[in-house]
Amino acid sequence: MAERLLAAGRVGAVKAYAYSEIRTALDDLEHGTIGAFMKLEPVLRRMVADRPALRIVQTGITSELLAVAVALDDAALADRIDYAQQALRRRGELARLGRRWLADSDPEATAVLT
């Protein structure tokens, strides 16, 4: 998304951080080394919760579909994951987890699991 914003002339530059460098990116943002940082909304909301100098200014920029991947030859694992997810959904656990972990997220940017 950041690269698309750059191509459209909506941002001046893009610096990519490795996944393991997310905290470094937030440090850079706090110190003014970079001007903004993009990350999935509920994740970023948690990560800036203890950084009062930072705030989320825009949500709902993209729509992300998240998935669990397994090796192509591991149908048994895929079946176990599907079964566990359906069991969690039937018991209302997915909805409970969504309310717990996504309660302070922007409802327009984050779908709560049911």
Backbone as XML, in Angstrom:
<?xml version="1.0"?>
<chain id="A" units="angstrom">
  <residue number="1" name="MET">
    <atom name="N" x="0.825" y="-1.191" z="0.000"/>
    <atom name="CA" x="0.000" y="0.000" z="0.000"/>
    <atom name="C" x="0.865" y="1.249" z="0.000"/>
  </residue>
  <residue number="2" name="ALA">
    <atom name="N" x="1.925" y="1.235" z="0.783"/>
    <atom name="CA" x="2.813" y="2.396" z="0.837"/>
    <atom name="C" x="3.433" y="2.670" z="-0.531"/>
  </residue>
  <residue number="3" name="GLU">
    <atom name="N" x="3.788" y="1.616" z="-1.236"/>
    <atom name="CA" x="4.365" y="1.788" z="-2.578"/>
    <atom name="C" x="3.341" y="2.396" z="-3.532"/>
  </residue>
  <residue number="4" name="ARG">
    <atom name="N" x="2.065" y="2.025" z="-3.385"/>
    <atom name="CA" x="1.010" y="2.618" z="-4.224"/>
    <atom name="C" x="0.837" y="4.099" z="-3.900"/>
  </residue>
  <residue number="5" name="LEU">
    <atom name="N" x="0.899" y="4.445" z="-2.626"/>
    <atom name="CA" x="0.811" y="5.850" z="-2.242"/>
    <atom name="C" x="1.981" y="6.647" z="-2.814"/>
  </residue>
  <residue number="6" name="LEU">
    <atom name="N" x="3.163" y="6.048" z="-2.815"/>
    <atom name="CA" x="4.346" y="6.692" z="-3.387"/>
    <atom name="C" x="4.166" y="6.894" z="-4.888"/>
  </residue>
  <residue number="7" name="ALA">
    <atom name="N" x="3.720" y="5.854" z="-5.584"/>
    <atom name="CA" x="3.518" y="5.943" z="-7.034"/>
    <atom name="C" x="2.469" y="6.994" z="-7.395"/>
  </residue>
  <residue number="8" name="ALA">
    <atom name="N" x="1.483" y="7.178" z="-6.527"/>
    <atom name="CA" x="0.436" y="8.170" z="-6.771"/>
    <atom name="C" x="0.859" y="9.576" z="-6.344"/>
  </residue>
  <residue number="9" name="GLY">
    <atom name="N" x="2.071" y="9.707" z="-5.796"/>
    <atom name="CA" x="2.556" y="11.014" z="-5.370"/>
    <atom name="C" x="1.948" y="11.507" z="-4.071"/>
  </residue>
  <residue number="10" name="ARG">
    <atom name="N" x="1.354" y="10.593" z="-3.301"/>
    <atom name="CA" x="0.705" y="10.992" z="-2.052"/>
    <atom name="C" x="1.664" y="10.983" z="-0.866"/>
  </residue>
  <residue number="11" name="VAL">
    <atom name="N" x="2.833" y="10.348" z="-1.021"/>
    <atom name="CA" x="3.891" y="10.383" z="-0.016"/>
    <atom name="C" x="5.211" y="10.649" z="-0.737"/>
  </residue>
  <residue number="12" name="GLY">
    <atom name="N" x="6.176" y="11.199" z="-0.009"/>
    <atom name="CA" x="7.447" y="11.558" z="-0.616"/>
    <atom name="C" x="8.452" y="10.431" z="-0.708"/>
  </residue>
  <residue number="13" name="ALA">
    <atom name="N" x="8.366" y="9.472" z="0.210"/>
    <atom name="CA" x="9.330" y="8.373" z="0.236"/>
    <atom name="C" x="8.736" y="7.228" z="1.064"/>
  </residue>
  <residue number="14" name="VAL">
    <atom name="N" x="9.260" y="6.042" z="0.832"/>
    <atom name="CA" x="8.851" y="4.857" z="1.586"/>
    <atom name="C" x="10.108" y="4.140" z="2.061"/>
  </residue>
  <residue number="15" name="LYS">
    <atom name="N" x="10.131" y="3.811" z="3.327"/>
    <atom name="CA" x="11.215" y="3.000" z="3.891"/>
    <atom name="C" x="10.568" y="1.733" z="4.441"/>
  </residue>
  <residue number="16" name="ALA">
    <atom name="N" x="11.015" y="0.587" z="3.973"/>
    <atom name="CA" x="10.467" y="-0.690" z="4.439"/>
    <atom name="C" x="11.305" y="-1.210" z="5.600"/>
  </residue>
  <residue number="17" name="TYR">
    <atom name="N" x="10.622" y="-1.679" z="6.625"/>
    <atom name="CA" x="11.272" y="-2.293" z="7.778"/>
    <atom name="C" x="10.945" y="-3.777" z="7.773"/>
  </residue>
  <residue number="18" name="ALA">
    <atom name="N" x="11.893" y="-4.609" z="8.131"/>
    <atom name="CA" x="11.639" y="-6.040" z="8.283"/>
    <atom name="C" x="10.657" y="-6.253" z="9.431"/>
  </residue>
  <residue number="19" name="TYR">
    <atom name="N" x="9.920" y="-7.338" z="9.383"/>
    <atom name="CA" x="8.933" y="-7.629" z="10.418"/>
    <atom name="C" x="9.562" y="-7.559" z="11.811"/>
  </residue>
  <residue number="20" name="SER">
    <atom name="N" x="10.781" y="-8.053" z="11.928"/>
    <atom name="CA" x="11.468" y="-8.059" z="13.229"/>
    <atom name="C" x="11.901" y="-6.660" z="13.668"/>
  </residue>
  <residue number="21" name="GLU">
    <atom name="N" x="11.736" y="-5.664" z="12.802"/>
    <atom name="CA" x="12.169" y="-4.299" z="13.103"/>
    <atom name="C" x="10.997" y="-3.346" z="13.379"/>
  </residue>
  <residue number="22" name="ILE">
    <atom name="N" x="9.827" y="-3.884" z="13.678"/>
    <atom name="CA" x="8.656" y="-3.035" z="13.910"/>
    <atom name="C" x="8.907" y="-2.072" z="15.063"/>
  </residue>
  <residue number="23" name="ARG">
    <atom name="N" x="9.482" y="-2.563" z="16.146"/>
    <atom name="CA" x="9.757" y="-1.675" z="17.284"/>
    <atom name="C" x="10.785" y="-0.599" z="16.907"/>
  </residue>
  <residue number="24" name="THR">
    <atom name="N" x="11.736" y="-0.951" z="16.071"/>
    <atom name="CA" x="12.715" y="0.029" z="15.588"/>
    <atom name="C" x="12.006" y="1.109" z="14.784"/>
  </residue>
  <residue number="25" name="ALA">
    <atom name="N" x="11.053" y="0.719" z="13.951"/>
    <atom name="CA" x="10.301" y="1.694" z="13.168"/>
    <atom name="C" x="9.540" y="2.647" z="14.090"/>
  </residue>
  <residue number="26" name="LEU">
    <atom name="N" x="8.932" y="2.105" z="15.137"/>
    <atom name="CA" x="8.207" y="2.963" z="16.080"/>
    <atom name="C" x="9.162" y="3.877" z="16.833"/>
  </residue>
  <residue number="27" name="ASP">
    <atom name="N" x="10.357" y="3.369" z="17.172"/>
    <atom name="CA" x="11.379" y="4.225" z="17.787"/>
    <atom name="C" x="11.753" y="5.354" z="16.833"/>
  </residue>
  <residue number="28" name="ASP">
    <atom name="N" x="11.950" y="5.012" z="15.550"/>
    <atom name="CA" x="12.299" y="6.025" z="14.555"/>
    <atom name="C" x="11.187" y="7.063" z="14.431"/>
  </residue>
  <residue number="29" name="LEU">
    <atom name="N" x="9.946" y="6.621" z="14.499"/>
    <atom name="CA" x="8.818" y="7.545" z="14.433"/>
    <atom name="C" x="8.817" y="8.483" z="15.643"/>
  </residue>
  <residue number="30" name="GLU">
    <atom name="N" x="9.041" y="7.917" z="16.821"/>
    <atom name="CA" x="9.091" y="8.747" z="18.036"/>
    <atom name="C" x="10.212" y="9.780" z="17.974"/>
  </residue>
  <residue number="31" name="HIS">
    <atom name="N" x="11.336" y="9.412" z="17.372"/>
    <atom name="CA" x="12.492" y="10.306" z="17.312"/>
    <atom name="C" x="12.467" y="11.225" z="16.098"/>
  </residue>
  <residue number="32" name="GLY">
    <atom name="N" x="11.435" y="11.124" z="15.262"/>
    <atom name="CA" x="11.324" y="12.001" z="14.110"/>
    <atom name="C" x="12.146" y="11.592" z="12.909"/>
  </residue>
  <residue number="33" name="THR">
    <atom name="N" x="12.751" y="10.407" z="12.950"/>
    <atom name="CA" x="13.545" y="9.922" z="11.818"/>
    <atom name="C" x="12.655" y="9.634" z="10.622"/>
  </residue>
  <residue number="34" name="ILE">
    <atom name="N" x="11.436" y="9.166" z="10.884"/>
    <atom name="CA" x="10.435" y="8.954" z="9.845"/>
    <atom name="C" x="9.183" y="9.727" z="10.246"/>
  </residue>
  <residue number="35" name="GLY">
    <atom name="N" x="8.337" y="10.023" z="9.274"/>
    <atom name="CA" x="7.161" y="10.837" z="9.546"/>
    <atom name="C" x="5.896" y="10.062" z="9.828"/>
  </residue>
  <residue number="36" name="ALA">
    <atom name="N" x="5.835" y="8.800" z="9.400"/>
    <atom name="CA" x="4.632" y="7.991" z="9.592"/>
    <atom name="C" x="5.010" y="6.514" z="9.477"/>
  </residue>
  <residue number="37" name="PHE">
    <atom name="N" x="4.108" y="5.660" z="9.951"/>
    <atom name="CA" x="4.344" y="4.218" z="9.921"/>
    <atom name="C" x="3.013" y="3.522" z="9.673"/>
  </residue>
  <residue number="38" name="MET">
    <atom name="N" x="2.996" y="2.525" z="8.793"/>
    <atom name="CA" x="1.775" y="1.781" z="8.482"/>
    <atom name="C" x="1.898" y="0.341" z="8.962"/>
  </residue>
  <residue number="39" name="LYS">
    <atom name="N" x="0.834" y="-0.149" z="9.568"/>
    <atom name="CA" x="0.768" y="-1.526" z="10.056"/>
    <atom name="C" x="-0.703" y="-1.862" z="10.221"/>
  </residue>
  <residue number="40" name="LEU">
    <atom name="N" x="-1.048" y="-3.123" z="10.290"/>
    <atom name="CA" x="-2.439" y="-3.510" z="10.525"/>
    <atom name="C" x="-2.955" y="-2.811" z="11.777"/>
  </residue>
  <residue number="41" name="GLU">
    <atom name="N" x="-4.153" y="-2.270" z="11.686"/>
    <atom name="CA" x="-4.693" y="-1.401" z="12.727"/>
    <atom name="C" x="-4.707" y="-1.998" z="14.129"/>
  </residue>
  <residue number="42" name="PRO">
    <atom name="N" x="-5.237" y="-3.194" z="14.348"/>
    <atom name="CA" x="-5.257" y="-3.674" z="15.739"/>
    <atom name="C" x="-3.854" y="-3.934" z="16.297"/>
  </residue>
  <residue number="43" name="VAL">
    <atom name="N" x="-2.942" y="-4.350" z="15.442"/>
    <atom name="CA" x="-1.564" y="-4.587" z="15.883"/>
    <atom name="C" x="-0.916" y="-3.265" z="16.270"/>
  </residue>
  <residue number="44" name="LEU">
    <atom name="N" x="-1.047" y="-2.283" z="15.397"/>
    <atom name="CA" x="-0.430" y="-0.983" z="15.665"/>
    <atom name="C" x="-1.045" y="-0.324" z="16.891"/>
  </residue>
  <residue number="45" name="ARG">
    <atom name="N" x="-2.354" y="-0.465" z="17.055"/>
    <atom name="CA" x="-3.012" y="0.128" z="18.232"/>
    <atom name="C" x="-2.403" y="-0.438" z="19.518"/>
  </residue>
  <residue number="46" name="ARG">
    <atom name="N" x="-2.159" y="-1.736" z="19.552"/>
    <atom name="CA" x="-1.536" y="-2.339" z="20.745"/>
    <atom name="C" x="-0.108" y="-1.853" z="20.924"/>
  </residue>
  <residue number="47" name="MET">
    <atom name="N" x="0.614" y="-1.724" z="19.800"/>
    <atom name="CA" x="2.033" y="-1.381" z="19.889"/>
    <atom name="C" x="2.274" y="0.070" z="20.285"/>
  </residue>
  <residue number="48" name="VAL">
    <atom name="N" x="1.320" y="0.960" z="20.046"/>
    <atom name="CA" x="1.511" y="2.359" z="20.433"/>
    <atom name="C" x="0.826" y="2.682" z="21.759"/>
  </residue>
  <residue number="49" name="ALA">
    <atom name="N" x="0.166" y="1.709" z="22.354"/>
    <atom name="CA" x="-0.565" y="1.947" z="23.602"/>
    <atom name="C" x="0.332" y="2.501" z="24.708"/>
  </residue>
  <residue number="50" name="ASP">
    <atom name="N" x="1.579" y="2.067" z="24.751"/>
    <atom name="CA" x="2.492" y="2.553" z="25.793"/>
    <atom name="C" x="3.483" y="3.588" z="25.253"/>
  </residue>
  <residue number="51" name="ARG">
    <atom name="N" x="3.116" y="4.226" z="24.150"/>
    <atom name="CA" x="3.946" y="5.270" z="23.545"/>
    <atom name="C" x="3.085" y="6.527" z="23.394"/>
  </residue>
  <residue number="52" name="PRO">
    <atom name="N" x="2.960" y="7.328" z="24.451"/>
    <atom name="CA" x="2.046" y="8.473" z="24.421"/>
    <atom name="C" x="2.387" y="9.535" z="23.372"/>
  </residue>
  <residue number="53" name="ALA">
    <atom name="N" x="3.599" y="9.522" z="22.861"/>
    <atom name="CA" x="3.968" y="10.500" z="21.838"/>
    <atom name="C" x="3.429" y="10.114" z="20.458"/>
  </residue>
  <residue number="54" name="LEU">
    <atom name="N" x="2.918" y="8.887" z="20.323"/>
    <atom name="CA" x="2.424" y="8.418" z="19.032"/>
    <atom name="C" x="0.920" y="8.235" z="19.078"/>
  </residue>
  <residue number="55" name="ARG">
    <atom name="N" x="0.276" y="8.435" z="17.935"/>
    <atom name="CA" x="-1.154" y="8.163" z="17.862"/>
    <atom name="C" x="-1.512" y="7.689" z="16.467"/>
  </residue>
  <residue number="56" name="ILE">
    <atom name="N" x="-2.582" y="6.956" z="16.376"/>
    <atom name="CA" x="-3.094" y="6.474" z="15.097"/>
    <atom name="C" x="-3.955" y="7.582" z="14.515"/>
  </residue>
  <residue number="57" name="VAL">
    <atom name="N" x="-3.670" y="7.959" z="13.276"/>
    <atom name="CA" x="-4.383" y="9.077" z="12.667"/>
    <atom name="C" x="-5.318" y="8.653" z="11.540"/>
  </residue>
  <residue number="58" name="GLN">
    <atom name="N" x="-5.140" y="7.425" z="11.023"/>
    <atom name="CA" x="-6.026" y="6.974" z="9.951"/>
    <atom name="C" x="-6.114" y="5.457" z="9.986"/>
  </residue>
  <residue number="59" name="THR">
    <atom name="N" x="-7.316" y="4.949" z="9.801"/>
    <atom name="CA" x="-7.537" y="3.507" z="9.723"/>
    <atom name="C" x="-8.377" y="3.213" z="8.490"/>
  </residue>
  <residue number="60" name="GLY">
    <atom name="N" x="-8.512" y="1.933" z="8.187"/>
    <atom name="CA" x="-9.355" y="1.531" z="7.067"/>
    <atom name="C" x="-8.763" y="1.838" z="5.705"/>
  </residue>
  <residue number="61" name="ILE">
    <atom name="N" x="-7.447" y="1.959" z="5.612"/>
    <atom name="CA" x="-6.793" y="2.292" z="4.352"/>
    <atom name="C" x="-6.881" y="1.118" z="3.378"/>
  </residue>
  <residue number="62" name="THR">
    <atom name="N" x="-6.767" y="-0.090" z="3.906"/>
    <atom name="CA" x="-6.828" y="-1.288" z="3.063"/>
    <atom name="C" x="-7.754" y="-2.313" z="3.699"/>
  </residue>
  <residue number="63" name="SER">
    <atom name="N" x="-8.035" y="-3.343" z="2.961"/>
    <atom name="CA" x="-8.785" y="-4.485" z="3.471"/>
    <atom name="C" x="-7.861" y="-5.691" z="3.361"/>
  </residue>
  <residue number="64" name="GLU">
    <atom name="N" x="-7.534" y="-6.290" z="4.482"/>
    <atom name="CA" x="-6.594" y="-7.404" z="4.507"/>
    <atom name="C" x="-7.323" y="-8.697" z="4.858"/>
  </residue>
  <residue number="65" name="LEU">
    <atom name="N" x="-7.123" y="-9.711" z="4.075"/>
    <atom name="CA" x="-7.639" y="-11.037" z="4.392"/>
    <atom name="C" x="-6.472" y="-11.846" z="4.940"/>
  </residue>
  <residue number="66" name="LEU">
    <atom name="N" x="-6.580" y="-12.287" z="6.171"/>
    <atom name="CA" x="-5.506" y="-13.030" z="6.814"/>
    <atom name="C" x="-5.800" y="-14.520" z="6.735"/>
  </residue>
  <residue number="67" name="ALA">
    <atom name="N" x="-4.762" y="-15.313" z="6.674"/>
    <atom name="CA" x="-4.932" y="-16.752" z="6.503"/>
    <atom name="C" x="-3.859" y="-17.510" z="7.267"/>
  </residue>
  <residue number="68" name="VAL">
    <atom name="N" x="-4.083" y="-18.786" z="7.414"/>
    <atom name="CA" x="-3.098" y="-19.703" z="7.974"/>
    <atom name="C" x="-2.634" y="-20.591" z="6.833"/>
  </residue>
  <residue number="69" name="ALA">
    <atom name="N" x="-1.336" y="-20.718" z="6.655"/>
    <atom name="CA" x="-0.788" y="-21.541" z="5.579"/>
    <atom name="C" x="-0.145" y="-22.794" z="6.150"/>
  </residue>
  <residue number="70" name="VAL">
    <atom name="N" x="-0.304" y="-23.895" z="5.455"/>
    <atom name="CA" x="0.367" y="-25.152" z="5.794"/>
    <atom name="C" x="0.978" y="-25.709" z="4.517"/>
  </residue>
  <residue number="71" name="ALA">
    <atom name="N" x="1.888" y="-26.630" z="4.672"/>
    <atom name="CA" x="2.500" y="-27.264" z="3.509"/>
    <atom name="C" x="1.432" y="-27.974" z="2.675"/>
  </residue>
  <residue number="72" name="LEU">
    <atom name="N" x="1.593" y="-27.930" z="1.356"/>
    <atom name="CA" x="0.615" y="-28.542" z="0.453"/>
    <atom name="C" x="0.343" y="-30.000" z="0.768"/>
  </residue>
  <residue number="73" name="ASP">
    <atom name="N" x="1.346" y="-30.705" z="1.254"/>
    <atom name="CA" x="1.180" y="-32.141" z="1.502"/>
    <atom name="C" x="0.734" y="-32.446" z="2.934"/>
  </residue>
  <residue number="74" name="ASP">
    <atom name="N" x="0.294" y="-31.428" z="3.672"/>
    <atom name="CA" x="-0.124" y="-31.652" z="5.057"/>
    <atom name="C" x="-1.625" y="-31.370" z="5.233"/>
  </residue>
  <residue number="75" name="ALA">
    <atom name="N" x="-2.430" y="-32.123" z="4.502"/>
    <atom name="CA" x="-3.888" y="-31.971" z="4.578"/>
    <atom name="C" x="-4.394" y="-32.262" z="5.988"/>
  </residue>
  <residue number="76" name="ALA">
    <atom name="N" x="-3.724" y="-33.171" z="6.692"/>
    <atom name="CA" x="-4.167" y="-33.510" z="8.047"/>
    <atom name="C" x="-4.069" y="-32.288" z="8.968"/>
  </residue>
  <residue number="77" name="LEU">
    <atom name="N" x="-2.989" y="-31.533" z="8.864"/>
    <atom name="CA" x="-2.844" y="-30.328" z="9.681"/>
    <atom name="C" x="-3.894" y="-29.288" z="9.292"/>
  </residue>
  <residue number="78" name="ALA">
    <atom name="N" x="-4.110" y="-29.101" z="8.003"/>
    <atom name="CA" x="-5.135" y="-28.154" z="7.544"/>
    <atom name="C" x="-6.505" y="-28.548" z="8.091"/>
  </residue>
  <residue number="79" name="ASP">
    <atom name="N" x="-6.806" y="-29.836" z="8.070"/>
    <atom name="CA" x="-8.090" y="-30.318" z="8.604"/>
    <atom name="C" x="-8.202" y="-30.052" z="10.104"/>
  </residue>
  <residue number="80" name="ARG">
    <atom name="N" x="-7.113" y="-30.269" z="10.849"/>
    <atom name="CA" x="-7.139" y="-30.024" z="12.298"/>
    <atom name="C" x="-7.348" y="-28.537" z="12.598"/>
  </residue>
  <residue number="81" name="ILE">
    <atom name="N" x="-6.699" y="-27.676" z="11.818"/>
    <atom name="CA" x="-6.872" y="-26.238" z="12.005"/>
    <atom name="C" x="-8.319" y="-25.850" z="11.708"/>
  </residue>
  <residue number="82" name="ASP">
    <atom name="N" x="-8.870" y="-26.336" z="10.601"/>
    <atom name="CA" x="-10.267" y="-26.043" z="10.255"/>
    <atom name="C" x="-11.213" y="-26.522" z="11.350"/>
  </residue>
  <residue number="83" name="TYR">
    <atom name="N" x="-10.979" y="-27.730" z="11.840"/>
    <atom name="CA" x="-11.836" y="-28.305" z="12.887"/>
    <atom name="C" x="-11.756" y="-27.442" z="14.158"/>
  </residue>
  <residue number="84" name="ALA">
    <atom name="N" x="-10.549" y="-27.072" z="14.540"/>
    <atom name="CA" x="-10.374" y="-26.266" z="15.752"/>
    <atom name="C" x="-11.052" y="-24.906" z="15.593"/>
  </residue>
  <residue number="85" name="GLN">
    <atom name="N" x="-10.912" y="-24.298" z="14.427"/>
    <atom name="CA" x="-11.539" y="-22.992" z="14.207"/>
    <atom name="C" x="-13.063" y="-23.110" z="14.262"/>
  </residue>
  <residue number="86" name="GLN">
    <atom name="N" x="-13.617" y="-24.134" z="13.654"/>
    <atom name="CA" x="-15.075" y="-24.323" z="13.696"/>
    <atom name="C" x="-15.555" y="-24.585" z="15.126"/>
  </residue>
  <residue number="87" name="ALA">
    <atom name="N" x="-14.769" y="-25.357" z="15.883"/>
    <atom name="CA" x="-15.137" y="-25.621" z="17.276"/>
    <atom name="C" x="-15.118" y="-24.325" z="18.087"/>
  </residue>
  <residue number="88" name="LEU">
    <atom name="N" x="-14.110" y="-23.500" z="17.878"/>
    <atom name="CA" x="-14.037" y="-22.205" z="18.563"/>
    <atom name="C" x="-15.217" y="-21.321" z="18.176"/>
  </residue>
  <residue number="89" name="ARG">
    <atom name="N" x="-15.575" y="-21.349" z="16.908"/>
    <atom name="CA" x="-16.714" y="-20.540" z="16.449"/>
    <atom name="C" x="-18.009" y="-21.038" z="17.091"/>
  </residue>
  <residue number="90" name="ARG">
    <atom name="N" x="-18.240" y="-22.351" z="17.092"/>
    <atom name="CA" x="-19.471" y="-22.920" z="17.669"/>
    <atom name="C" x="-19.614" y="-22.575" z="19.143"/>
  </residue>
  <residue number="91" name="ARG">
    <atom name="N" x="-18.511" y="-22.587" z="19.877"/>
    <atom name="CA" x="-18.545" y="-22.285" z="21.313"/>
    <atom name="C" x="-18.585" y="-20.791" z="21.607"/>
  </residue>
  <residue number="92" name="GLY">
    <atom name="N" x="-18.480" y="-19.970" z="20.573"/>
    <atom name="CA" x="-18.483" y="-18.529" z="20.781"/>
    <atom name="C" x="-17.125" y="-17.974" z="21.158"/>
  </residue>
  <residue number="93" name="GLU">
    <atom name="N" x="-16.100" y="-18.816" z="21.126"/>
    <atom name="CA" x="-14.756" y="-18.365" z="21.515"/>
    <atom name="C" x="-14.168" y="-17.372" z="20.524"/>
  </residue>
  <residue number="94" name="LEU">
    <atom name="N" x="-14.404" y="-17.559" z="19.227"/>
    <atom name="CA" x="-13.865" y="-16.602" z="18.257"/>
    <atom name="C" x="-14.444" y="-15.212" z="18.511"/>
  </residue>
  <residue number="95" name="ALA">
    <atom name="N" x="-15.731" y="-15.148" z="18.764"/>
    <atom name="CA" x="-16.362" y="-13.856" z="19.055"/>
    <atom name="C" x="-15.798" y="-13.269" z="20.347"/>
  </residue>
  <residue number="96" name="ARG">
    <atom name="N" x="-15.610" y="-14.101" z="21.371"/>
    <atom name="CA" x="-15.063" y="-13.625" z="22.643"/>
    <atom name="C" x="-13.638" y="-13.105" z="22.454"/>
  </residue>
  <residue number="97" name="LEU">
    <atom name="N" x="-12.823" y="-13.841" z="21.722"/>
    <atom name="CA" x="-11.449" y="-13.404" z="21.466"/>
    <atom name="C" x="-11.432" y="-12.105" z="20.659"/>
  </residue>
  <residue number="98" name="GLY">
    <atom name="N" x="-12.330" y="-12.010" z="19.686"/>
    <atom name="CA" x="-12.419" y="-10.778" z="18.912"/>
    <atom name="C" x="-12.772" y="-9.593" z="19.785"/>
  </residue>
  <residue number="99" name="ARG">
    <atom name="N" x="-13.750" y="-9.780" z="20.669"/>
    <atom name="CA" x="-14.135" y="-8.683" z="21.567"/>
    <atom name="C" x="-12.982" y="-8.320" z="22.494"/>
  </residue>
  <residue number="100" name="ARG">
    <atom name="N" x="-12.262" y="-9.332" z="22.981"/>
    <atom name="CA" x="-11.162" y="-9.058" z="23.912"/>
    <atom name="C" x="-10.013" y="-8.314" z="23.235"/>
  </residue>
  <residue number="101" name="TRP">
    <atom name="N" x="-9.568" y="-8.811" z="22.099"/>
    <atom name="CA" x="-8.363" y="-8.281" z="21.483"/>
    <atom name="C" x="-8.623" y="-7.165" z="20.477"/>
  </residue>
  <residue number="102" name="LEU">
    <atom name="N" x="-9.834" y="-7.028" z="20.002"/>
    <atom name="CA" x="-10.119" y="-6.017" z="18.992"/>
    <atom name="C" x="-11.105" y="-4.958" z="19.474"/>
  </residue>
  <residue number="103" name="ALA">
    <atom name="N" x="-11.450" y="-4.980" z="20.753"/>
    <atom name="CA" x="-12.474" y="-4.079" z="21.284"/>
    <atom name="C" x="-12.135" y="-2.609" z="21.068"/>
  </residue>
  <residue number="104" name="ASP">
    <atom name="N" x="-10.869" y="-2.245" z="21.150"/>
    <atom name="CA" x="-10.505" y="-0.834" z="21.003"/>
    <atom name="C" x="-10.098" y="-0.485" z="19.572"/>
  </residue>
  <residue number="105" name="SER">
    <atom name="N" x="-10.315" y="-1.427" z="18.644"/>
    <atom name="CA" x="-9.978" y="-1.186" z="17.248"/>
    <atom name="C" x="-11.121" y="-0.482" z="16.530"/>
  </residue>
  <residue number="106" name="ASP">
    <atom name="N" x="-10.791" y="0.154" z="15.441"/>
    <atom name="CA" x="-11.779" y="0.829" z="14.617"/>
    <atom name="C" x="-12.689" y="-0.226" z="13.991"/>
  </residue>
  <residue number="107" name="PRO">
    <atom name="N" x="-13.988" y="-0.227" z="14.278"/>
    <atom name="CA" x="-14.869" y="-1.251" z="13.728"/>
    <atom name="C" x="-14.952" y="-1.201" z="12.203"/>
  </residue>
  <residue number="108" name="GLU">
    <atom name="N" x="-14.681" y="-0.057" z="11.614"/>
    <atom name="CA" x="-14.678" y="0.036" z="10.162"/>
    <atom name="C" x="-13.431" y="-0.611" z="9.567"/>
  </residue>
  <residue number="109" name="ALA">
    <atom name="N" x="-12.376" y="-0.731" z="10.360"/>
    <atom name="CA" x="-11.113" y="-1.267" z="9.868"/>
    <atom name="C" x="-10.887" y="-2.709" z="10.288"/>
  </residue>
  <residue number="110" name="THR">
    <atom name="N" x="-11.663" y="-3.186" z="11.252"/>
    <atom name="CA" x="-11.414" y="-4.516" z="11.802"/>
    <atom name="C" x="-12.727" y="-5.267" z="11.962"/>
  </residue>
  <residue number="111" name="ALA">
    <atom name="N" x="-12.821" y="-6.399" z="11.332"/>
    <atom name="CA" x="-14.006" y="-7.237" z="11.491"/>
    <atom name="C" x="-13.791" y="-8.154" z="12.689"/>
  </residue>
  <residue number="112" name="VAL">
    <atom name="N" x="-14.739" y="-8.169" z="13.588"/>
    <atom name="CA" x="-14.655" y="-9.062" z="14.749"/>
    <atom name="C" x="-15.150" y="-10.431" z="14.321"/>
  </residue>
  <residue number="113" name="LEU">
    <atom name="N" x="-14.393" y="-11.441" z="14.672"/>
    <atom name="CA" x="-14.748" y="-12.809" z="14.314"/>
    <atom name="C" x="-15.993" y="-13.257" z="15.061"/>
  </residue>
  <residue number="114" name="THR">
    <atom name="N" x="-16.847" y="-13.980" z="14.375"/>
    <atom name="CA" x="-18.043" y="-14.519" z="15.030"/>
    <atom name="C" x="-18.136" y="-16.008" z="14.803"/>
  </residue>
</chain>
